[in-house]
Amino acid sequence: MVSILKICTLAVLGFGSLNNSTDSLPRSYDVYKTKKPIKIDGESDKAWKKAPWTAYFRDIEGDKKPEPRFKTRVKMLWDDNYLYVLAEMEEPHLWATLTQRDAIIFNDHDFEVFLDPNNDQEQYFEYEINALGTVMDLFMQRPYKKGGPMVMEWNSTNLLSAVKLHGTLNDNRDIDKGWVVEMAIPFKDLERPGRISKPVVGATWRINFSRVEWTMDNDGISYKRRTGANGKPLPEDNWVWSPQGLIDMHVPEHWGFIHFKK
């Protein structure tokens, strides 16, 4: 796994750009094939021009909840080796603390990918990353409601990832603009006996994206999660591309669809 961290205090994210996907549920996205490999450096450069932005994320429960406080959207491309993901997240308080691979990354603000290449709610994959570029990845034999189990020992060893920060990490003396995550998810790492792991033109996979966002308080010049009267952190916000209808990402039959195109 290659992780690259870049910090840029003056860059401005393009959150006002055109939103190019439908609001029908579950959401659907056409993933176009790129002729050249994408350089994974956290930059939304010309290599991504072919890919439209998804619709902005919504609360995991859908219309019953308010719109997210901060905008999130994604682009995707593919080639013979990777599914490429570019996520752009508005964030006034850049914060991350976890540095160890396979830590429980959603205890920080994070971005998550859930991927079911076989579109059958079995044997799927999860990736999480925080603003430090720390990755948690796991393999699920089946959803928790069907007994799981979670296989944390699985690692996507060929994953390429980069994080770019538009602001200052763990510093409350300014207002940040946001952060960008770029990933190249290797099809080789998705190989399982008797299973589809590599797409062809016309294939459809299930996918969803989640963003965990905590309510923060200042802590010196940094931040900490806001706690309630019981001393425990207040519940996090869960913002997703294709709403689940309930607070549970491990319901793959509610994920969105990606269609692989030329």
BAZAZA-995218 format. One record per residue (C-alpha): residue number from 0; residue in three letters; chain; x, y, z. Coordinates in steps of 0.02 Angstrom, whole numbers. Layout:
residues N
    n  res  chain      px      py      pz
  NUM  ALA      A       X       Y       Z
...
//
This chain:
residues 262
    n  res  chain      px      py      pz
    0  MET      A       0       0       0
    1  VAL      A      65     172     -47
    2  SER      A      -3     319      50
    3  ILE      A      45     498       8
    4  LEU      A      -2     647     119
    5  LYS      A       2     822      49
    6  ILE      A     -53     983     135
    7  CYS      A    -107    1136      38
    8  THR      A    -173    1285     137
    9  LEU      A    -227    1396      -7
   10  ALA      A    -311    1280    -131
   11  VAL      A    -498    1299    -158
   12  LEU      A    -607    1147    -189
   13  GLY      A    -734    1153    -330
   14  PHE      A    -890    1107    -232
   15  GLY      A   -1000    1218    -340
   16  SER      A    -974    1116    -499
   17  LEU      A   -1108    1024    -594
   18  ASN      A   -1187     872    -511
   19  ASN      A   -1202     738    -643
   20  SER      A   -1304     593    -576
   21  THR      A   -1484     551    -544
   22  ASP      A   -1571     554    -375
   23  SER      A   -1664     390    -405
   24  LEU      A   -1627     256    -277
   25  PRO      A   -1526     153    -268
   26  ARG      A   -1409     270    -357
   27  SER      A   -1317     217    -514
   28  TYR      A   -1155     275    -596
   29  ASP      A   -1069     238    -762
   30  VAL      A    -883     205    -736
   31  TYR      A    -783     245    -893
   32  LYS      A    -620     160    -939
   33  THR      A    -463     265    -938
   34  LYS      A    -328     235   -1069
   35  LYS      A    -187     282    -951
   36  PRO      A    -158     234    -769
   37  ILE      A    -207     369    -645
   38  LYS      A     -66     443    -541
   39  ILE      A    -122     425    -360
   40  ASP      A     -72     589    -280
   41  GLY      A    -235     665    -215
   42  GLU      A    -250     784    -363
   43  SER      A    -412     807    -460
   44  ASP      A    -314     836    -620
   45  LYS      A    -351     819    -806
   46  ALA      A    -344     628    -796
   47  TRP      A    -513     638    -708
   48  LYS      A    -600     750    -836
   49  LYS      A    -686     601    -919
   50  ALA      A    -773     554    -756
   51  PRO      A    -930     644    -696
   52  TRP      A    -958     685    -514
   53  THR      A   -1087     584    -419
   54  ALA      A   -1232     669    -335
   55  TYR      A   -1188     743    -167
   56  PHE      A   -1199     624     -20
   57  ARG      A   -1354     617      89
   58  ASP      A   -1389     554     264
   59  ILE      A   -1380     365     277
   60  GLU      A   -1566     358     322
   61  GLY      A   -1616     461     171
   62  ASP      A   -1749     596     163
   63  LYS      A   -1807     569     343
   64  LYS      A   -1649     660     399
   65  PRO      A   -1581     834     359
   66  GLU      A   -1457     862     220
   67  PRO      A   -1275     840     275
   68  ARG      A   -1190     995     344
   69  PHE      A   -1042     975     225
   70  LYS      A   -1036     920      44
   71  THR      A    -960     756     -15
   72  ARG      A    -950     684    -191
   73  VAL      A    -853     553    -288
   74  LYS      A    -785     512    -461
   75  MET      A    -737     340    -527
   76  LEU      A    -636     270    -673
   77  TRP      A    -565      98    -712
   78  ASP      A    -433       8    -813
   79  ASP      A    -374    -173    -825
   80  ASN      A    -294    -168    -653
   81  TYR      A    -386     -45    -541
   82  LEU      A    -549      37    -493
   83  TYR      A    -503     219    -465
   84  VAL      A    -597     325    -337
   85  LEU      A    -582     511    -308
   86  ALA      A    -679     584    -161
   87  GLU      A    -695     769    -122
   88  MET      A    -755     821      52
   89  GLU      A    -797     991     123
   90  GLU      A    -726    1003     300
   91  PRO      A    -697    1158     408
   92  HIS      A    -611    1060     547
   93  LEU      A    -480     940     477
   94  TRP      A    -446     812     612
   95  ALA      A    -367     639     622
   96  THR      A    -274     544     758
   97  LEU      A    -256     362     705
   98  THR      A     -93     307     625
   99  GLN      A     -93     116     637
  100  ARG      A    -151       7     492
  101  ASP      A    -318     -77     531
  102  ALA      A    -358      37     677
  103  ILE      A    -545      72     690
  104  ILE      A    -534     220     573
  105  PHE      A    -713     280     593
  106  ASN      A    -665     341     767
  107  ASP      A    -593     485     665
  108  HIS      A    -679     578     525
  109  ASP      A    -662     455     382
  110  PHE      A    -707     405     204
  111  GLU      A    -763     226     168
  112  VAL      A    -787     115      14
  113  PHE      A    -896     -42      13
  114  LEU      A    -880    -154    -139
  115  ASP      A    -974    -311    -195
  116  PRO      A    -904    -368    -364
  117  ASN      A   -1023    -516    -376
  118  ASN      A   -1180    -418    -337
  119  ASP      A   -1246    -555    -223
  120  GLN      A   -1225    -483     -47
  121  GLU      A   -1088    -610      -9
  122  GLN      A    -899    -595       8
  123  TYR      A    -879    -408      -4
  124  PHE      A    -743    -283      40
  125  GLU      A    -728    -125     145
  126  TYR      A    -596      12     143
  127  GLU      A    -584     157     267
  128  ILE      A    -460     302     267
  129  ASN      A    -435     456     375
  130  ALA      A    -355     625     342
  131  LEU      A    -185     556     393
  132  GLY      A    -198     427     254
  133  THR      A    -214     282     378
  134  VAL      A    -307     134     303
  135  MET      A    -420       1     377
  136  ASP      A    -473    -137     258
  137  LEU      A    -575    -294     289
  138  PHE      A    -663    -436     202
  139  MET      A    -839    -494     246
  140  GLN      A    -895    -671     209
  141  ARG      A   -1074    -609     226
  142  PRO      A   -1164    -466     315
  143  TYR      A   -1165    -461     505
  144  LYS      A   -1351    -499     509
  145  LYS      A   -1309    -665     422
  146  GLY      A   -1169    -704     543
  147  GLY      A   -1021    -618     460
  148  PRO      A    -883    -640     506
  149  MET      A    -773    -488     486
  150  VAL      A    -600    -540     424
  151  MET      A    -486    -400     481
  152  GLU      A    -333    -504     438
  153  TRP      A    -368    -477     252
  154  ASN      A    -262    -336     182
  155  SER      A    -271    -255      11
  156  THR      A     -83    -260      -6
  157  ASN      A     -79    -179    -179
  158  LEU      A    -193     -33    -134
  159  LEU      A    -133     138    -187
  160  SER      A    -201     286     -90
  161  ALA      A    -167     470     -65
  162  VAL      A    -241     608      41
  163  LYS      A    -229     794       6
  164  LEU      A    -280     920     138
  165  HIS      A    -346    1093      97
  166  GLY      A    -310    1169     266
  167  THR      A    -214    1130     424
  168  LEU      A    -235     964     513
  169  ASN      A    -280     964     699
  170  ASP      A    -270    1154     713
  171  ASN      A    -425    1251     763
  172  ARG      A    -347    1422     736
  173  ASP      A    -412    1429     558
  174  ILE      A    -558    1367     455
  175  ASP      A    -512    1230     332
  176  LYS      A    -587    1199     161
  177  GLY      A    -585    1009     152
  178  TRP      A    -491     855      98
  179  VAL      A    -474     741     -52
  180  VAL      A    -451     553     -54
  181  GLU      A    -387     461    -207
  182  MET      A    -380     271    -216
  183  ALA      A    -332     138    -341
  184  ILE      A    -418     -21    -283
  185  PRO      A    -327    -169    -363
  186  PHE      A    -434    -305    -440
  187  LYS      A    -296    -429    -397
  188  ASP      A    -331    -403    -211
  189  LEU      A    -515    -446    -237
  190  GLU      A    -479    -621    -301
  191  ARG      A    -574    -760    -211
  192  PRO      A    -600    -941    -267
  193  GLY      A    -746    -954    -388
  194  ARG      A    -785    -768    -380
  195  ILE      A    -782    -621    -500
  196  SER      A    -641    -502    -459
  197  LYS      A    -609    -408    -621
  198  PRO      A    -740    -316    -723
  199  VAL      A    -773    -319    -910
  200  VAL      A    -864    -190   -1014
  201  GLY      A   -1049    -206    -973
  202  ALA      A   -1024    -279    -798
  203  THR      A   -1124    -213    -651
  204  TRP      A   -1057    -214    -472
  205  ARG      A   -1132    -152    -310
  206  ILE      A   -1043     -12    -218
  207  ASN      A   -1074     119     -87
  208  PHE      A    -975     257      -4
  209  SER      A    -990     321     172
  210  ARG      A    -920     471     264
  211  VAL      A    -915     471     454
  212  GLU      A    -918     645     531
  213  TRP      A    -908     684     717
  214  THR      A    -964     841     807
  215  MET      A    -807     923     873
  216  ASP      A    -754    1037    1016
  217  ASN      A    -593    1133    1030
  218  ASP      A    -456    1050    1133
  219  GLY      A    -311    1172    1154
  220  ILE      A    -266    1216     976
  221  SER      A    -334    1049     913
  222  TYR      A    -501     958     923
  223  LYS      A    -590     820    1017
  224  ARG      A    -755     733     991
  225  ARG      A    -899     817    1082
  226  THR      A    -966     711    1225
  227  GLY      A   -1136     699    1307
  228  ALA      A   -1185     697    1490
  229  ASN      A   -1126     517    1504
  230  GLY      A    -951     565    1448
  231  LYS      A    -964     467    1286
  232  PRO      A    -947     545    1113
  233  LEU      A   -1108     605    1036
  234  PRO      A   -1171     494     893
  235  GLU      A   -1081     521     730
  236  ASP      A   -1159     576     566
  237  ASN      A   -1158     448     426
  238  TRP      A   -1167     524     253
  239  VAL      A   -1176     408     102
  240  TRP      A   -1187     409     -86
  241  SER      A   -1340     294     -98
  242  PRO      A   -1447     305      60
  243  GLN      A   -1470     141     154
  244  GLY      A   -1635     187     238
  245  LEU      A   -1563     132     406
  246  ILE      A   -1404     162     505
  247  ASP      A   -1309      10     440
  248  MET      A   -1188       6     295
  249  HIS      A   -1182    -184     300
  250  VAL      A   -1343    -205     202
  251  PRO      A   -1268    -230      28
  252  GLU      A   -1437    -252     -55
  253  HIS      A   -1463     -65     -24
  254  TRP      A   -1300     -10    -105
  255  GLY      A   -1291      80    -270
  256  PHE      A   -1239      10    -439
  257  ILE      A   -1088      46    -548
  258  HIS      A   -1090       0    -733
  259  PHE      A    -922     -24    -818
  260  LYS      A    -912      67    -986
  261  LYS      A    -784      87   -1124
//
